[in-house]
Amino acid sequence: MNVSRDSVVGRLRQPEYTGANRCLPCTAVNVGIAAAWAGAVAAVGAPLLGAVGFGGALGAIWLRGYLVPGTPELTKRYLPERALALFGKAPGNAEPRGLGVGEVDPETYLLDAGVLVETPAGDDFAFAPDFAASWRAAAEDGAGATPDEGRRTDRDDLAALAALTGLDRHELSIDWRGGAGFAYAGEERIGHWESRPAFRADAAADRVLTGLDGDWADRPLAERSAVLGALRLFVAECPSCAGDVALEERVVESCCSSYDVVAGRCAGCDARVFELRLPASLAAASE
C-alpha cells in the first residue's frame, strides 16, 4: 500500500499547536531541551547521533509544536514572567481588545459627550438613556442573520468592520474561532473581540458616535478603539440577544500562564462581552 508523504505529514501535524497557534515560549523550551540532549549525546562520543537526533527533534517540533508532552505546564510553572514578556506572553501583556490603545482618556471623552452618566447611587456609570436607546437600535439593525446563516452574517460583520476601520471591506476578514473573533487586513491581524456580541457592541457604538460627534470619524483609529473598548465595559444588555450582562471572576489558562480576570457575560447566550485582567492584589484579596 502506498502512503503519500503529504498524508503522513498531515497525520503527524497538530494545527492547534503550529502555524498561527504556535507558542513561541514553548517552542523555545523544546528547542533548548533538544539541544541539551544532542549536546549530551555528542559529549559521550556520538556527535553524529546527536546531530541526527537534534534534526529529528526539530522536525517533530515543527510538525507538532512540541517535543516533550506537557511543555505548556512546564513553561507556566517555571518560566519567569520576564522571559514570557520577551515573547509578548506575560500575563500583563494581554492583547488589547478591539484595534489598539489610543492616547485619548476614554472616560473623560464619554462623560463630556454625554454618553455615560452617573448611576442614581453615584458609585458607577451607565449609558445615558438617549445613548442607550440609539445604541440598542443600532445593535438590532446591525445584528443581521444568526450565526447559522453563515454568509449573510459574515457580510454584515465585514461591513461593520469596514466602517470601524475605514478600510476597504474587500481587504478585510474575520476569523471566528472558539467564539472569539480575529480581524485581519490582508495577512495582518488588526483586532480581537471576545465574541460576536462584543464586536457588535463596538460596531453599534461606532455608528451612534459617528452621529453624535462630527469629528469622530476623523479621530485616529487607536483613539476610537480605546473609547469603544472602554464603553463596552458599561454594556448592561447583550447586543445580540438582549440578555442581562453580569460580572464574573474566573481564571484564564493560556499555554504559558494563568491569571484572574473579571468578565462581563450574557446570561442569555453566554457570550463574553468584555474581559479585563484582575490586578494581582485584588485577585489575592478575593481568594
Phi and psi in degrees as GROMACS dihedral restraints (atoms count N, CA, C in turn):
[ dihedral_restraints ]
;  ai    aj    ak    al  type     phi  dphi    fc
    3     4     5     6     1   -90.8    20    10
    4     5     6     7     1   129.2    20    10
    6     7     8     9     1  -117.6    20    10
    7     8     9    10     1   121.2    20    10
    9    10    11    12     1   -68.4    20    10
   10    11    12    13     1   152.6    20    10
   12    13    14    15     1   -61.0    20    10
   13    14    15    16     1   -39.7    20    10
   15    16    17    18     1   -63.2    20    10
   16    17    18    19     1   -37.5    20    10
   18    19    20    21     1   -69.1    20    10
   19    20    21    22     1   -36.8    20    10
   21    22    23    24     1   -65.9    20    10
   22    23    24    25     1   -46.5    20    10
   24    25    26    27     1   -61.4    20    10
   25    26    27    28     1   -40.0    20    10
   27    28    29    30     1   -62.2    20    10
   28    29    30    31     1   -37.2    20    10
   30    31    32    33     1   -71.4    20    10
   31    32    33    34     1   -33.3    20    10
   33    34    35    36     1   -79.2    20    10
   34    35    36    37     1   -30.9    20    10
   36    37    38    39     1   -69.0    20    10
   37    38    39    40     1   142.3    20    10
   39    40    41    42     1  -121.2    20    10
   40    41    42    43     1    94.2    20    10
   42    43    44    45     1   -62.3    20    10
   43    44    45    46     1   -22.3    20    10
   45    46    47    48     1   -70.2    20    10
   46    47    48    49     1   -14.4    20    10
   48    49    50    51     1  -120.2    20    10
   49    50    51    52     1     4.7    20    10
   51    52    53    54     1  -127.7    20    10
   52    53    54    55     1   177.9    20    10
   54    55    56    57     1    63.4    20    10
   55    56    57    58     1  -134.2    20    10
   57    58    59    60     1   -65.9    20    10
   58    59    60    61     1   -19.6    20    10
   60    61    62    63     1   -92.1    20    10
   61    62    63    64     1     2.2    20    10
   63    64    65    66     1   -66.3    20    10
   64    65    66    67     1   134.6    20    10
   66    67    68    69     1   -94.2    20    10
   67    68    69    70     1   113.5    20    10
   69    70    71    72     1   -65.1    20    10
   70    71    72    73     1   -41.6    20    10
   72    73    74    75     1   -60.3    20    10
   73    74    75    76     1   -42.4    20    10
   75    76    77    78     1   -64.8    20    10
   76    77    78    79     1   -39.7    20    10
   78    79    80    81     1   -62.1    20    10
   79    80    81    82     1   -43.8    20    10
   81    82    83    84     1   -62.0    20    10
   82    83    84    85     1   -42.0    20    10
   84    85    86    87     1   -63.1    20    10
   85    86    87    88     1   -43.1    20    10
   87    88    89    90     1   -66.1    20    10
   88    89    90    91     1   -41.2    20    10
   90    91    92    93     1   -63.3    20    10
   91    92    93    94     1   -39.7    20    10
   93    94    95    96     1   -62.0    20    10
   94    95    96    97     1   -42.1    20    10
   96    97    98    99     1   -63.2    20    10
   97    98    99   100     1   -43.8    20    10
   99   100   101   102     1   -63.1    20    10
  100   101   102   103     1   -41.8    20    10
  102   103   104   105     1   -65.4    20    10
  103   104   105   106     1   -40.3    20    10
  105   106   107   108     1   -64.2    20    10
  106   107   108   109     1   -41.7    20    10
  108   109   110   111     1   -64.6    20    10
  109   110   111   112     1   -45.1    20    10
  111   112   113   114     1   -62.9    20    10
  112   113   114   115     1   -39.3    20    10
  114   115   116   117     1   -64.3    20    10
  115   116   117   118     1   -38.7    20    10
  117   118   119   120     1   -66.0    20    10
  118   119   120   121     1   -41.2    20    10
  120   121   122   123     1   -64.3    20    10
  121   122   123   124     1   -43.4    20    10
  123   124   125   126     1   -64.0    20    10
  124   125   126   127     1   -34.9    20    10
  126   127   128   129     1   -67.4    20    10
  127   128   129   130     1   -27.5    20    10
  129   130   131   132     1   -91.6    20    10
  130   131   132   133     1    11.1    20    10
  132   133   134   135     1   104.5    20    10
  133   134   135   136     1    15.3    20    10
  135   136   137   138     1  -128.8    20    10
  136   137   138   139     1    65.6    20    10
  138   139   140   141     1   -63.1    20    10
  139   140   141   142     1   -36.5    20    10
  141   142   143   144     1   -64.9    20    10
  142   143   144   145     1   -43.8    20    10
  144   145   146   147     1   -62.3    20    10
  145   146   147   148     1   -39.8    20    10
  147   148   149   150     1   -62.8    20    10
  148   149   150   151     1   -42.4    20    10
  150   151   152   153     1   -65.5    20    10
  151   152   153   154     1   -43.6    20    10
  153   154   155   156     1   -64.1    20    10
  154   155   156   157     1   -43.3    20    10
  156   157   158   159     1   -63.7    20    10
  157   158   159   160     1   -38.3    20    10
  159   160   161   162     1   -65.3    20    10
  160   161   162   163     1   -40.7    20    10
  162   163   164   165     1   -62.9    20    10
  163   164   165   166     1   -42.4    20    10
  165   166   167   168     1   -64.3    20    10
  166   167   168   169     1   -37.9    20    10
  168   169   170   171     1   -64.7    20    10
  169   170   171   172     1   -42.0    20    10
  171   172   173   174     1   -62.3    20    10
  172   173   174   175     1   -38.1    20    10
  174   175   176   177     1   -63.5    20    10
  175   176   177   178     1   -41.4    20    10
  177   178   179   180     1   -64.4    20    10
  178   179   180   181     1   -40.9    20    10
  180   181   182   183     1   -64.7    20    10
  181   182   183   184     1   -40.1    20    10
  183   184   185   186     1   -63.8    20    10
  184   185   186   187     1   -41.6    20    10
  186   187   188   189     1   -77.4    20    10
  187   188   189   190     1   -43.3    20    10
  189   190   191   192     1  -105.4    20    10
  190   191   192   193     1   -15.7    20    10
  192   193   194   195     1    92.2    20    10
  193   194   195   196     1   -14.5    20    10
  195   196   197   198     1  -155.4    20    10
  196   197   198   199     1   160.9    20    10
  198   199   200   201     1  -107.9    20    10
  199   200   201   202     1   -44.1    20    10
  201   202   203   204     1  -102.2    20    10
  202   203   204   205     1   118.5    20    10
  204   205   206   207     1   -57.3    20    10
  205   206   207   208     1   143.9    20    10
  207   208   209   210     1    84.1    20    10
  208   209   210   211     1     9.6    20    10
  210   211   212   213     1   -55.9    20    10
  211   212   213   214     1   -41.6    20    10
  213   214   215   216     1   -54.2    20    10
  214   215   216   217     1   -39.1    20    10
  216   217   218   219     1   -67.9    20    10
  217   218   219   220     1   -35.5    20    10
  219   220   221   222     1   -65.2    20    10
  220   221   222   223     1   -46.4    20    10
  222   223   224   225     1   -67.4    20    10
  223   224   225   226     1   -36.4    20    10
  225   226   227   228     1   -64.8    20    10
  226   227   228   229     1   -37.8    20    10
  228   229   230   231     1   -86.0    20    10
  229   230   231   232     1   -37.3    20    10
  231   232   233   234     1  -114.2    20    10
  232   233   234   235     1   -20.7    20    10
  234   235   236   237     1   -80.9    20    10
  235   236   237   238     1   122.6    20    10
  237   238   239   240     1   -67.4    20    10
  238   239   240   241     1   156.9    20    10
  240   241   242   243     1   -60.8    20    10
  241   242   243   244     1   -32.9    20    10
  243   244   245   246     1   -65.8    20    10
  244   245   246   247     1   -30.2    20    10
  246   247   248   249     1   -74.0    20    10
  247   248   249   250     1   -42.1    20    10
  249   250   251   252     1   -61.5    20    10
  250   251   252   253     1   -35.0    20    10
  252   253   254   255     1   -62.9    20    10
  253   254   255   256     1   -28.5    20    10
  255   256   257   258     1   -62.1    20    10
  256   257   258   259     1   -27.0    20    10
  258   259   260   261     1  -103.6    20    10
  259   260   261   262     1     8.6    20    10
  261   262   263   264     1    71.1    20    10
  262   263   264   265     1    24.8    20    10
  264   265   266   267     1  -110.3    20    10
  265   266   267   268     1     1.9    20    10
  267   268   269   270     1   -65.6    20    10
  268   269   270   271     1   146.4    20    10
  270   271   272   273     1   -52.6    20    10
  271   272   273   274     1   -32.7    20    10
  273   274   275   276     1   -76.7    20    10
  274   275   276   277     1    -4.8    20    10
  276   277   278   279     1  -103.3    20    10
  277   278   279   280     1    35.4    20    10
  279   280   281   282     1   -58.3    20    10
  280   281   282   283     1   139.0    20    10
  282   283   284   285     1   -66.9    20    10
  283   284   285   286     1   137.2    20    10
  285   286   287   288     1   -61.9    20    10
  286   287   288   289     1   139.8    20    10
  288   289   290   291     1   -78.0    20    10
  289   290   291   292     1   142.1    20    10
  291   292   293   294     1    87.8    20    10
  292   293   294   295     1  -138.5    20    10
  294   295   296   297     1  -115.7    20    10
  295   296   297   298     1     5.9    20    10
  297   298   299   300     1   145.3    20    10
  298   299   300   301     1  -179.0    20    10
  300   301   302   303     1  -119.2    20    10
  301   302   303   304     1   121.2    20    10
  303   304   305   306     1   -97.9    20    10
  304   305   306   307     1  -177.6    20    10
  306   307   308   309     1   -90.1    20    10
  307   308   309   310     1   -20.4    20    10
  309   310   311   312     1   -64.8    20    10
  310   311   312   313     1   147.7    20    10
  312   313   314   315     1   -85.4    20    10
  313   314   315   316     1   105.3    20    10
  315   316   317   318     1   -59.1    20    10
  316   317   318   319     1   -42.6    20    10
  318   319   320   321     1   -62.1    20    10
  319   320   321   322     1   -44.9    20    10
  321   322   323   324     1   -61.9    20    10
  322   323   324   325     1   -44.3    20    10
  324   325   326   327     1   -60.7    20    10
  325   326   327   328     1   -47.7    20    10
  327   328   329   330     1   -67.4    20    10
  328   329   330   331     1   -35.1    20    10
  330   331   332   333     1   -71.6    20    10
  331   332   333   334     1   -44.3    20    10
  333   334   335   336     1   -64.5    20    10
  334   335   336   337     1   -32.0    20    10
  336   337   338   339     1   -81.2    20    10
  337   338   339   340     1    -5.1    20    10
  339   340   341   342     1    74.9    20    10
  340   341   342   343     1    18.0    20    10
  342   343   344   345     1   -80.7    20    10
  343   344   345   346     1   -38.9    20    10
  345   346   347   348     1  -110.6    20    10
  346   347   348   349     1   146.2    20    10
  348   349   350   351     1  -134.9    20    10
  349   350   351   352     1   158.5    20    10
  351   352   353   354     1   -69.0    20    10
  352   353   354   355     1   146.0    20    10
  354   355   356   357     1   -72.5    20    10
  355   356   357   358     1   161.6    20    10
  357   358   359   360     1   -54.0    20    10
  358   359   360   361     1   -33.6    20    10
  360   361   362   363     1   -75.3    20    10
  361   362   363   364     1   -14.4    20    10
  363   364   365   366     1    74.3    20    10
  364   365   366   367     1    15.1    20    10
  366   367   368   369     1  -113.5    20    10
  367   368   369   370     1     8.3    20    10
  369   370   371   372     1  -161.5    20    10
  370   371   372   373     1   177.6    20    10
  372   373   374   375     1  -119.5    20    10
  373   374   375   376     1   159.7    20    10
  375   376   377   378     1  -150.0    20    10
  376   377   378   379     1   166.7    20    10
  378   379   380   381     1   -59.7    20    10
  379   380   381   382     1   136.1    20    10
  381   382   383   384     1   -64.5    20    10
  382   383   384   385     1   144.3    20    10
  384   385   386   387     1   -52.2    20    10
  385   386   387   388     1   -45.9    20    10
  387   388   389   390     1   -64.6    20    10
  388   389   390   391     1   -42.0    20    10
  390   391   392   393     1   -65.8    20    10
  391   392   393   394     1   -41.7    20    10
  393   394   395   396     1   -58.7    20    10
  394   395   396   397     1   -41.9    20    10
  396   397   398   399     1   -66.0    20    10
  397   398   399   400     1   -42.9    20    10
  399   400   401   402     1   -67.4    20    10
  400   401   402   403     1   -39.4    20    10
  402   403   404   405     1   -64.5    20    10
  403   404   405   406     1   -43.3    20    10
  405   406   407   408     1   -62.5    20    10
  406   407   408   409     1   -42.2    20    10
  408   409   410   411     1   -63.3    20    10
  409   410   411   412     1   -41.2    20    10
  411   412   413   414     1   -67.7    20    10
  412   413   414   415     1   -37.9    20    10
  414   415   416   417     1   -65.6    20    10
  415   416   417   418     1   -42.8    20    10
  417   418   419   420     1   -67.5    20    10
  418   419   420   421     1   -37.9    20    10
  420   421   422   423     1   -69.3    20    10
  421   422   423   424     1   -32.6    20    10
  423   424   425   426     1   -95.7    20    10
  424   425   426   427     1     1.5    20    10
  426   427   428   429     1   -66.9    20    10
  427   428   429   430     1   -31.0    20    10
  429   430   431   432     1    62.8    20    10
  430   431   432   433     1  -143.0    20    10
  432   433   434   435     1   -85.5    20    10
  433   434   435   436     1   171.2    20    10
  435   436   437   438     1   -77.5    20    10
  436   437   438   439     1   161.4    20    10
  438   439   440   441     1   -56.6    20    10
  439   440   441   442     1   -26.5    20    10
  441   442   443   444     1   -69.1    20    10
  442   443   444   445     1   -15.4    20    10
  444   445   446   447     1   -95.0    20    10
  445   446   447   448     1    13.0    20    10
  447   448   449   450     1    42.2    20    10
  448   449   450   451     1   -89.9    20    10
  450   451   452   453     1   -60.6    20    10
  451   452   453   454     1   -45.1    20    10
  453   454   455   456     1   -65.0    20    10
  454   455   456   457     1   -39.2    20    10
  456   457   458   459     1   -62.4    20    10
  457   458   459   460     1   -45.6    20    10
  459   460   461   462     1   -61.1    20    10
  460   461   462   463     1   -40.1    20    10
  462   463   464   465     1   -64.0    20    10
  463   464   465   466     1   -43.0    20    10
  465   466   467   468     1   -63.0    20    10
  466   467   468   469     1   -42.8    20    10
  468   469   470   471     1   -64.7    20    10
  469   470   471   472     1   -40.3    20    10
  471   472   473   474     1   -67.5    20    10
  472   473   474   475     1   -36.9    20    10
  474   475   476   477     1   -63.7    20    10
  475   476   477   478     1   -41.4    20    10
  477   478   479   480     1   -66.8    20    10
  478   479   480   481     1   -39.6    20    10
  480   481   482   483     1   -65.4    20    10
  481   482   483   484     1   -38.5    20    10
  483   484   485   486     1   -62.9    20    10
  484   485   486   487     1   -40.0    20    10
  486   487   488   489     1   -67.1    20    10
  487   488   489   490     1   -38.1    20    10
  489   490   491   492     1   -65.0    20    10
  490   491   492   493     1   -40.6    20    10
  492   493   494   495     1   -97.6    20    10
  493   494   495   496     1   -22.8    20    10
  495   496   497   498     1    77.5    20    10
  496   497   498   499     1    13.5    20    10
  498   499   500   501     1   -98.5    20    10
  499   500   501   502     1   160.8    20    10
  501   502   503   504     1   -65.8    20    10
  502   503   504   505     1   126.3    20    10
  504   505   506   507     1   -61.4    20    10
  505   506   507   508     1   -25.3    20    10
  507   508   509   510     1   -71.9    20    10
  508   509   510   511     1   -14.7    20    10
  510   511   512   513     1   -91.5    20    10
  511   512   513   514     1    -8.5    20    10
  513   514   515   516     1  -103.4    20    10
  514   515   516   517     1   154.6    20    10
  516   517   518   519     1  -152.6    20    10
  517   518   519   520     1   154.7    20    10
  519   520   521   522     1  -128.7    20    10
  520   521   522   523     1   125.7    20    10
  522   523   524   525     1  -106.0    20    10
  523   524   525   526     1   113.3    20    10
  525   526   527   528     1   -94.7    20    10
  526   527   528   529     1   116.0    20    10
  528   529   530   531     1  -129.8    20    10
  529   530   531   532     1   121.5    20    10
  531   532   533   534     1    59.9    20    10
  532   533   534   535     1    30.0    20    10
  534   535   536   537     1    90.6    20    10
  535   536   537   538     1   -21.8    20    10
  537   538   539   540     1   -89.4    20    10
  538   539   540   541     1   151.4    20    10
  540   541   542   543     1  -113.0    20    10
  541   542   543   544     1   134.2    20    10
  543   544   545   546     1  -120.3    20    10
  544   545   546   547     1   117.4    20    10
  546   547   548   549     1   -95.2    20    10
  547   548   549   550     1   140.3    20    10
  549   550   551   552     1  -130.4    20    10
  550   551   552   553     1   144.3    20    10
  552   553   554   555     1  -113.0    20    10
  553   554   555   556     1   102.5    20    10
  555   556   557   558     1    66.8    20    10
  556   557   558   559     1  -123.2    20    10
  558   559   560   561     1   -95.2    20    10
  559   560   561   562     1    -6.6    20    10
  561   562   563   564     1   -90.2    20    10
  562   563   564   565     1   127.9    20    10
  564   565   566   567     1   -79.8    20    10
  565   566   567   568     1   126.0    20    10
  567   568   569   570     1  -116.4    20    10
  568   569   570   571     1    -7.0    20    10
  570   571   572   573     1  -168.9    20    10
  571   572   573   574     1   163.1    20    10
  573   574   575   576     1  -149.0    20    10
  574   575   576   577     1   129.4    20    10
  576   577   578   579     1  -124.3    20    10
  577   578   579   580     1   145.8    20    10
  579   580   581   582     1   -65.1    20    10
  580   581   582   583     1   -26.4    20    10
  582   583   584   585     1  -164.3    20    10
  583   584   585   586     1   168.9    20    10
  585   586   587   588     1   -64.5    20    10
  586   587   588   589     1   -40.6    20    10
  588   589   590   591     1   -58.8    20    10
  589   590   591   592     1   -36.7    20    10
  591   592   593   594     1   -62.9    20    10
  592   593   594   595     1   -42.8    20    10
  594   595   596   597     1   -63.0    20    10
  595   596   597   598     1   -43.3    20    10
  597   598   599   600     1   -69.7    20    10
  598   599   600   601     1   -29.6    20    10
  600   601   602   603     1   -62.1    20    10
  601   602   603   604     1   -44.4    20    10
  603   604   605   606     1   -66.5    20    10
  604   605   606   607     1   -41.6    20    10
  606   607   608   609     1   -63.4    20    10
  607   608   609   610     1   -41.5    20    10
  609   610   611   612     1   -66.3    20    10
  610   611   612   613     1   -43.1    20    10
  612   613   614   615     1   -63.6    20    10
  613   614   615   616     1   -38.2    20    10
  615   616   617   618     1   -61.7    20    10
  616   617   618   619     1   -41.1    20    10
  618   619   620   621     1   -64.5    20    10
  619   620   621   622     1   -42.8    20    10
  621   622   623   624     1   -69.3    20    10
  622   623   624   625     1   -43.5    20    10
  624   625   626   627     1   -66.5    20    10
  625   626   627   628     1   -29.0    20    10
  627   628   629   630     1   -61.0    20    10
  628   629   630   631     1   -37.1    20    10
  630   631   632   633     1   -78.5    20    10
  631   632   633   634     1   -30.4    20    10
  633   634   635   636     1   -81.0    20    10
  634   635   636   637     1   -36.5    20    10
  636   637   638   639     1  -117.4    20    10
  637   638   639   640     1   110.3    20    10
  639   640   641   642     1   -62.7    20    10
  640   641   642   643     1   -20.3    20    10
  642   643   644   645     1   -98.3    20    10
  643   644   645   646     1     0.7    20    10
  645   646   647   648     1   -56.8    20    10
  646   647   648   649     1   -49.2    20    10
  648   649   650   651     1   -66.1    20    10
  649   650   651   652     1   -21.7    20    10
  651   652   653   654     1   -89.1    20    10
  652   653   654   655     1    -8.4    20    10
  654   655   656   657     1   -71.3    20    10
  655   656   657   658     1   149.5    20    10
  657   658   659   660     1   -55.5    20    10
  658   659   660   661     1   144.6    20    10
  660   661   662   663     1   -56.5    20    10
  661   662   663   664     1   -38.9    20    10
  663   664   665   666     1   -63.6    20    10
  664   665   666   667     1   -37.7    20    10
  666   667   668   669     1   -66.1    20    10
  667   668   669   670     1   -45.3    20    10
  669   670   671   672     1   -63.2    20    10
  670   671   672   673     1   -39.0    20    10
  672   673   674   675     1   -63.5    20    10
  673   674   675   676     1   -42.1    20    10
  675   676   677   678     1   -62.7    20    10
  676   677   678   679     1   -41.4    20    10
  678   679   680   681     1   -66.0    20    10
  679   680   681   682     1   -45.2    20    10
  681   682   683   684     1   -64.3    20    10
  682   683   684   685     1   -40.6    20    10
  684   685   686   687     1   -64.3    20    10
  685   686   687   688     1   -40.0    20    10
  687   688   689   690     1   -67.8    20    10
  688   689   690   691     1   -39.9    20    10
  690   691   692   693     1   -63.9    20    10
  691   692   693   694     1   -33.6    20    10
  693   694   695   696     1   -64.8    20    10
  694   695   696   697     1   -22.1    20    10
  696   697   698   699     1   -65.2    20    10
  697   698   699   700     1   -18.0    20    10
  699   700   701   702     1  -106.1    20    10
  700   701   702   703     1     9.8    20    10
  702   703   704   705     1   -69.3    20    10
  703   704   705   706     1   121.4    20    10
  705   706   707   708     1  -105.0    20    10
  706   707   708   709     1   -10.2    20    10
  708   709   710   711     1  -135.5    20    10
  709   710   711   712     1   127.9    20    10
  711   712   713   714     1   -60.0    20    10
  712   713   714   715     1   129.8    20    10
  714   715   716   717     1   -70.9    20    10
  715   716   717   718     1   -13.6    20    10
  717   718   719   720     1   -96.4    20    10
  718   719   720   721     1   -43.7    20    10
  720   721   722   723     1  -121.2    20    10
  721   722   723   724     1    -0.5    20    10
  723   724   725   726     1    66.7    20    10
  724   725   726   727     1    15.8    20    10
  726   727   728   729     1   -73.3    20    10
  727   728   729   730     1   159.5    20    10
  729   730   731   732     1   -71.1    20    10
  730   731   732   733     1   138.3    20    10
  732   733   734   735     1   -97.8    20    10
  733   734   735   736     1   119.6    20    10
  735   736   737   738     1  -116.6    20    10
  736   737   738   739     1   151.1    20    10
  738   739   740   741     1   -82.3    20    10
  739   740   741   742     1   145.6    20    10
  741   742   743   744     1  -145.6    20    10
  742   743   744   745     1   152.4    20    10
  744   745   746   747     1  -112.9    20    10
  745   746   747   748     1   135.0    20    10
  747   748   749   750     1  -151.3    20    10
  748   749   750   751     1   170.5    20    10
  750   751   752   753     1  -103.2    20    10
  751   752   753   754     1   127.1    20    10
  753   754   755   756     1   -95.7    20    10
  754   755   756   757     1   126.9    20    10
  756   757   758   759     1  -106.7    20    10
  757   758   759   760     1   118.1    20    10
  759   760   761   762     1  -105.9    20    10
  760   761   762   763     1  -178.7    20    10
  762   763   764   765     1   -66.3    20    10
  763   764   765   766     1   -24.5    20    10
  765   766   767   768     1  -119.7    20    10
  766   767   768   769     1    -8.8    20    10
  768   769   770   771     1  -158.9    20    10
  769   770   771   772     1   169.7    20    10
  771   772   773   774     1  -139.9    20    10
  772   773   774   775     1   144.0    20    10
  774   775   776   777     1  -156.6    20    10
  775   776   777   778     1   157.8    20    10
  777   778   779   780     1   -85.5    20    10
  778   779   780   781     1   140.7    20    10
  780   781   782   783     1  -133.9    20    10
  781   782   783   784     1   157.8    20    10
  783   784   785   786     1  -111.7    20    10
  784   785   786   787     1   132.9    20    10
  786   787   788   789     1  -130.7    20    10
  787   788   789   790     1   152.6    20    10
  789   790   791   792     1  -102.2    20    10
  790   791   792   793     1   116.9    20    10
  792   793   794   795     1  -121.7    20    10
  793   794   795   796     1   138.7    20    10
  795   796   797   798     1   -75.9    20    10
  796   797   798   799     1   129.4    20    10
  798   799   800   801     1   -73.0    20    10
  799   800   801   802     1   -18.7    20    10
  801   802   803   804     1   -86.0    20    10
  802   803   804   805     1   -53.4    20    10
  804   805   806   807     1  -109.5    20    10
  805   806   807   808     1    -1.3    20    10
  807   808   809   810     1    69.8    20    10
  808   809   810   811     1    14.3    20    10
  810   811   812   813     1   -77.8    20    10
  811   812   813   814     1   144.1    20    10
  813   814   815   816     1   -83.7    20    10
  814   815   816   817     1   122.0    20    10
  816   817   818   819     1   -89.9    20    10
  817   818   819   820     1   -31.9    20    10
  819   820   821   822     1  -156.9    20    10
  820   821   822   823     1   164.7    20    10
  822   823   824   825     1  -152.1    20    10
  823   824   825   826     1   132.5    20    10
  825   826   827   828     1  -130.0    20    10
  826   827   828   829     1   139.5    20    10
  828   829   830   831     1   -70.2    20    10
  829   830   831   832     1   133.2    20    10
  831   832   833   834     1   -83.7    20    10
  832   833   834   835     1   127.7    20    10
  834   835   836   837     1   -54.3    20    10
  835   836   837   838     1   145.9    20    10
  837   838   839   840     1   -56.6    20    10
  838   839   840   841     1   -36.4    20    10
  840   841   842   843     1   -64.9    20    10
  841   842   843   844     1   -41.4    20    10
  843   844   845   846     1   -71.7    20    10
  844   845   846   847     1   -37.6    20    10
  846   847   848   849     1   -62.8    20    10
  847   848   849   850     1   -42.0    20    10
  849   850   851   852     1   -67.1    20    10
  850   851   852   853     1   -36.8    20    10
  852   853   854   855     1   -68.6    20    10
  853   854   855   856     1   -27.1    20    10
  855   856   857   858     1   -87.1    20    10
  856   857   858   859     1    -7.3    20    10
